[in-house]
Amino acid sequence: MCSFGGPSIPPPPPPPDNSAEEEAARASRKRLRAEQNNETKRLKEEAFENRLQAYTGKTGRSSLLSGPRGGKGFALSDDMMSKRTLGA
């Protein structure tokens, strides 16, 4: 027995079981984060397209193969191109 003579304090009751609500809230937050990430990606892509269009005056992306110098590689002077150096 305790020498202090005070009554023993009962342990606190266990917390209520909210696991279903917590899982639903987690799933909702995860879905919301995914939607926000997709929206952010879309807005960044649109901003990039707008900057590219303003810079080049064209819409869409240009390809290295289908552009005006498509598939030709780097522009080198004729004196740099030979069989030994393979164009570099």
Contacts in CASP RR format, 6 or more apart in sequence:
PFRMAT RR
TARGET T0000
AUTHOR 0000-0000-0000
METHOD contacts of the structure
MODEL  1
MCSFGGPSIPPPPPPPDNSAEEEAARASRKRLRAEQNNETKRLKEEAFEN
RLQAYTGKTGRSSLLSGPRGGKGFALSDDMMSKRTLGA
2 8 0 8 1.000
49 59 0 8 1.000
49 60 0 8 1.000
49 61 0 8 1.000
52 60 0 8 1.000
52 61 0 8 1.000
53 59 0 8 1.000
53 60 0 8 1.000
56 62 0 8 1.000
63 70 0 8 1.000
64 70 0 8 1.000
64 71 0 8 1.000
65 71 0 8 1.000
69 75 0 8 1.000
76 87 0 8 1.000
76 88 0 8 1.000
80 87 0 8 1.000
80 88 0 8 1.000
81 87 0 8 1.000
END
